[in-house]
Amino acid sequence: MTSDLESEAARRRAAHRRRLQQRQTVIFGVLITLLLAVALVAGAMWTGVLPSPLARPFSTPEAADNAAGDVPCPPPDALPVAFGEISVNVYNGTTRGGLAATTGSQLAQHGVVIASQDNFPGGTYAGVARVVSGPTGLTAAYTVAALIPESVVSVDASRADATVDVVLGEGFEQVLAPDAAPIDPSVPLLAPAGCTPVSAPAAEG
């Protein structure tokens, strides 16, 4: 009797081991098959046989800015505006705290008048910096833009005054130091290639 019980227990243990081995074989077989399939697809993408889902051209913030609208030209033969005559609103279009205040202080070192410093009402800005003015403030906008490498000037036709807005973006790094600012008051502002002339506002009266 005892021998029969022991034999039955041994058969059950053997059957259990077989089932366990079968499950492990199936699991490992599926995992190996998936890994091989992934390796084959990756190899095909690497060699160019299959297109990669990440194979798209990268765009720079400047390209995105230019695509959003035409870049206005500065007035013909316009000379830079004296920094002390420029009023600027500085807006932080990033998640970095205190950026508007820091940048406003850097612009003030050049003599620029800082009218306000605040977060950008439009949320975040992906470019480097956008310098916005009305038609009468384009010369001042280009003067300020010369202090911010890779910044883009745009015009707000509805703005009647010469105030300039500086919107700082995720790509912004710094304002040029006073001793490095490429501003020569006797040299006319350079119009960027492909810019669009802006009509001067009609004189009142």
Stockholm file with secondary structure:
# STOCKHOLM 1.0

chainA/1-205         MTSDLESEAARRRAAHRRRLQQRQTVIFGVLITLLLAVALVAGAMWTGVLPSPLARPFSTPEAADNAAGDVPCPPPDALPVAFGEISVNVYNGTTRGGLAATTGSQLAQHGVVIASQDNFPGGTYAGVARVVSGPTGLTAAYTVAALIPESVVSVDASRADATVDVVLGEGFEQVLAPDAAPIDPSVPLLAPAGCTPVSAPAAEG
#=GR chainA/1-205 SS CHHHHHHHHHHHHHHHHHHHHHHHHHHHHHHHHHHHHHHHHHHHHHHTSSCCTTCCCCCCHHHHHHHHSCCBCCCTTCCCCCGGGCEEEEEECSSCTTHHHHHHHHHHHTTCEEEEEEECTTCCCCSSEEEEECGGGHHHHHHHHTTSTTCEEEECTTCCSCCEEEEECTTCCCCCCGGGCCCCTTSCCCCCTTCBCCCCCCCCC
#=GC SS_cons         CHHHHHHHHHHHHHHHHHHHHHHHHHHHHHHHHHHHHHHHHHHHHHHTSSCCTTCCCCCCHHHHHHHHSCCBCCCTTCCCCCGGGCEEEEEECSSCTTHHHHHHHHHHHTTCEEEEEEECTTCCCCSSEEEEECGGGHHHHHHHHTTSTTCEEEECTTCCSCCEEEEECTTCCCCCCGGGCCCCTTSCCCCCTTCBCCCCCCCCC
//
